[in-house]
Amino acid sequence: MGKKKVLSERNLRRMVYPSANDVLGVAQKMLGFDRVLVKCQDGHTRVARIRGKMKRRTWIREGDIVLVSPWDFQSDEKGEIFWRYTRNQVDQLRREGILKIE
């Protein structure tokens, strides 16, 4: 059977928009294991953990734009990463005015 060819990132995934309690952020520093320091769009810097299902399928690097869901408790300090945007998706978010982070 062979590997599935992907010609561009545009065909990889559907677009996920932030809901009312989700926040966009930039991965600033990898802290080890499954933790990442994320500078969020709402002004907070959170220690976010990568969701287990995502940890096995997606790599996150410093500078990536991610979607963070703050925890119910300690919401200003901790959260969970559940989506990483591709370069084309980041450009689309900027055009639509949703992403205000450089």
Backbone bond lengths (Angstrom), bond angles and torsions (degrees), N, CA, C in turn:
res aa  C-N    CA-C-N  psi(-1)  N-CA   C-N-CA  omega(-1)  CA-C   N-CA-C  phi
1 M - - - 1.437 - - 1.502 109.87 -
2 G 0.961 168.04 -80.76 1.442 166.29 160.43 1.519 111.52 135.56
3 K 1.264 113.12 175.04 1.458 118.78 179.46 1.522 111.16 -78.52
4 K 1.296 115.42 149.97 1.458 121.06 177.73 1.525 109.00 -80.00
5 K 1.316 117.97 126.87 1.453 121.77 -179.79 1.520 110.70 -83.55
6 V 1.310 115.15 134.67 1.453 121.34 175.84 1.520 106.59 -119.97
7 L 1.322 117.70 118.65 1.450 121.19 -175.99 1.518 112.76 -84.16
8 S 1.310 118.47 -28.50 1.460 120.87 176.61 1.520 109.02 -151.21
9 E 1.348 115.65 157.37 1.460 120.44 179.00 1.518 111.77 -67.03
10 R 1.310 116.90 -21.39 1.458 120.95 -177.20 1.527 111.30 -60.60
11 N 1.347 117.41 -32.27 1.456 120.87 -177.28 1.525 112.92 -87.03
12 L 1.329 117.57 -3.53 1.454 119.67 -174.00 1.521 113.85 -71.78
13 R 1.318 117.92 -50.65 1.461 120.13 -168.89 1.509 112.62 -137.39
14 R 1.301 113.68 163.03 1.451 120.36 172.00 1.521 108.92 -82.11
15 M 1.290 117.07 165.08 1.460 121.56 -178.44 1.525 109.45 -89.27
16 V 1.332 117.78 131.56 1.459 123.42 177.79 1.520 107.66 -113.36
17 Y 1.325 116.66 123.67 1.454 122.02 179.49 1.525 109.53 -100.44
18 P 1.339 117.45 149.53 1.467 119.30 179.17 1.529 111.48 -68.05
19 S 1.331 115.47 138.59 1.462 119.87 176.77 1.528 108.77 -88.02
20 A 1.306 116.98 -167.76 1.467 121.29 -173.67 1.529 112.94 -62.05
21 N 1.334 118.26 -38.38 1.463 119.20 -176.01 1.537 112.95 -106.38
22 D 1.324 119.82 9.94 1.459 123.16 176.97 1.521 110.02 -96.80
23 V 1.340 116.09 153.21 1.457 121.93 -175.20 1.524 109.55 -132.19
24 L 1.335 116.31 138.47 1.457 120.75 172.85 1.520 109.40 -82.18
25 G 1.335 116.50 148.01 1.451 120.03 179.63 1.512 111.96 -156.66
26 V 1.342 115.24 169.45 1.462 122.47 178.38 1.520 107.94 -112.37
27 A 1.316 116.97 129.83 1.462 121.59 176.42 1.522 108.09 -70.99
28 Q 1.333 116.81 114.31 1.456 120.74 -176.77 1.516 112.72 -92.88
29 K 1.327 117.45 -43.08 1.456 120.08 -174.29 1.520 109.99 -149.48
30 M 1.330 115.96 135.67 1.450 121.16 175.33 1.526 107.68 -84.10
31 L 1.332 117.06 124.07 1.456 121.16 -174.85 1.524 113.05 -98.28
32 G 1.297 117.80 -5.89 1.453 120.87 -179.47 1.511 111.81 106.62
33 F 1.339 114.51 159.07 1.455 124.39 -176.04 1.516 109.64 54.32
34 D 1.293 119.87 -105.87 1.467 120.74 179.41 1.522 110.87 -129.65
35 R 1.306 117.70 29.54 1.454 122.48 -177.69 1.524 111.42 -111.14
36 V 1.344 115.14 142.67 1.462 122.06 -178.82 1.530 108.00 -138.45
37 L 1.328 116.86 138.89 1.453 121.53 173.00 1.527 107.22 -86.62
38 V 1.337 116.66 121.17 1.463 122.09 -173.06 1.522 109.65 -120.91
39 K 1.329 117.45 127.48 1.469 123.51 173.30 1.523 106.22 -90.61
40 C 1.327 116.35 110.66 1.462 121.10 -173.04 1.524 111.41 -90.63
41 Q 1.314 115.39 160.56 1.459 123.04 -177.51 1.526 112.54 -68.89
42 D 1.333 117.22 -21.99 1.461 120.43 179.96 1.530 112.82 -84.61
43 G 1.342 117.93 4.44 1.456 121.83 175.51 1.518 115.10 99.43
44 H 1.318 118.29 -10.95 1.463 121.64 -179.89 1.525 110.37 -90.64
45 T 1.328 115.37 149.76 1.460 121.25 170.79 1.513 106.71 -107.08
46 R 1.325 116.65 119.63 1.459 121.37 -174.38 1.524 111.08 -115.46
47 V 1.323 115.34 149.25 1.459 121.40 167.34 1.521 104.69 -91.18
48 A 1.321 115.52 111.37 1.461 119.76 -175.79 1.520 109.54 -112.24
49 R 1.294 115.16 144.13 1.457 118.44 177.21 1.518 108.56 -104.36
50 I 1.321 114.73 147.28 1.466 120.66 -179.58 1.524 107.73 -81.83
51 R 1.293 116.02 129.11 1.457 122.08 179.86 1.527 110.28 -58.03
52 G 1.317 118.11 141.81 1.457 123.34 -174.57 1.515 114.10 -56.62
53 K 1.313 117.66 -44.35 1.458 121.45 -179.71 1.526 110.70 -65.34
54 M 1.321 116.41 -36.21 1.451 121.68 -179.60 1.527 111.08 -76.87
55 K 1.320 117.51 -32.24 1.460 122.40 -177.46 1.527 111.36 -60.35
56 R 1.309 116.71 -33.83 1.460 120.74 -178.74 1.522 113.22 -82.38
57 R 1.329 118.42 -16.22 1.468 121.01 -172.85 1.520 115.15 -114.09
58 T 1.321 118.48 -25.59 1.456 121.62 -170.78 1.522 110.22 -129.77
59 W 1.330 116.12 137.39 1.455 121.47 174.19 1.517 108.93 -94.58
60 I 1.327 116.04 138.23 1.461 121.24 175.65 1.519 107.73 -116.70
61 R 1.333 116.07 131.20 1.466 122.06 179.03 1.520 108.68 -117.97
62 E 1.330 115.39 165.64 1.454 120.27 176.33 1.523 109.14 -63.80
63 G 1.322 116.37 135.57 1.450 121.75 -179.21 1.518 114.21 95.72
64 D 1.326 118.17 -8.27 1.465 120.87 178.35 1.524 110.59 -73.40
65 I 1.324 115.56 145.71 1.466 121.76 174.63 1.528 107.59 -88.42
66 V 1.332 116.25 125.11 1.460 121.10 -176.14 1.528 109.79 -127.89
67 L 1.314 115.03 162.40 1.458 122.41 176.74 1.523 107.98 -107.52
68 V 1.321 116.41 122.04 1.464 122.58 -174.26 1.514 109.84 -113.81
69 S 1.317 115.37 136.89 1.460 121.53 173.21 1.523 107.59 -107.91
70 P 1.354 118.52 108.64 1.459 120.09 179.84 1.530 111.44 -63.13
71 W 1.321 115.58 145.83 1.460 120.06 178.17 1.519 110.01 -68.29
72 D 1.335 116.25 158.17 1.462 120.97 178.22 1.524 110.81 -65.39
73 F 1.319 117.49 -40.05 1.459 122.34 174.66 1.527 107.30 -106.00
74 Q 1.302 119.28 150.13 1.465 124.84 -175.82 1.532 110.73 55.23
75 S 1.313 116.92 42.80 1.463 121.19 -173.79 1.526 112.88 -67.55
76 D 1.349 118.02 -22.70 1.458 120.02 178.74 1.524 112.23 -84.06
77 E 1.331 117.86 -12.37 1.458 121.35 -174.59 1.514 114.00 -114.53
78 K 1.330 117.99 -30.30 1.464 120.25 -172.96 1.521 111.33 -133.48
79 G 1.331 114.74 155.91 1.454 120.37 178.69 1.516 110.85 -164.45
80 E 1.322 115.24 -173.91 1.452 121.24 -178.39 1.529 109.37 -132.48
81 I 1.322 116.39 128.55 1.463 121.68 177.86 1.519 107.77 -84.30
82 F 1.328 116.57 127.13 1.457 118.47 178.09 1.525 113.27 -128.66
83 W 1.341 118.34 3.75 1.461 120.02 177.09 1.519 110.27 -156.67
84 R 1.335 117.37 139.07 1.456 123.07 172.71 1.519 107.49 -119.34
85 Y 1.327 115.91 130.36 1.457 120.65 -178.17 1.529 110.66 -88.61
86 T 1.334 116.39 143.81 1.456 121.74 173.74 1.528 108.68 -81.55
87 R 1.304 116.43 172.23 1.469 120.93 -177.46 1.529 111.33 -62.36
88 N 1.321 117.61 -41.17 1.472 120.65 179.17 1.525 111.38 -65.80
89 Q 1.324 116.81 -37.47 1.456 120.49 179.23 1.525 111.11 -68.97
90 V 1.343 117.66 -36.10 1.465 121.62 177.36 1.525 109.81 -63.85
91 D 1.339 116.58 -43.11 1.464 120.02 177.61 1.525 111.24 -61.02
92 Q 1.329 116.75 -40.35 1.463 120.54 179.07 1.531 111.00 -65.97
93 L 1.341 117.64 -40.71 1.469 120.74 177.80 1.525 111.12 -62.75
94 R 1.331 117.39 -38.25 1.471 120.81 178.53 1.528 110.92 -67.37
95 R 1.334 117.27 -41.72 1.475 120.81 178.78 1.512 111.54 -62.29
96 E 1.347 116.61 -37.07 1.462 120.74 -178.87 1.521 112.78 -81.22
97 G 1.349 118.08 -7.55 1.448 121.67 177.98 1.511 115.16 82.63
98 I 1.328 118.08 10.95 1.467 121.84 -179.56 1.534 110.19 -81.13
99 L 1.323 117.04 -37.85 1.464 121.88 -177.70 1.520 109.77 -97.66
100 K 1.324 116.10 121.06 1.461 120.87 -178.92 1.526 111.84 -115.78
101 I 1.333 117.45 8.68 1.460 123.10 -179.80 1.528 108.76 -91.46
102 E 1.307 117.21 139.18 1.475 120.49 176.18 1.485 110.65 -89.37
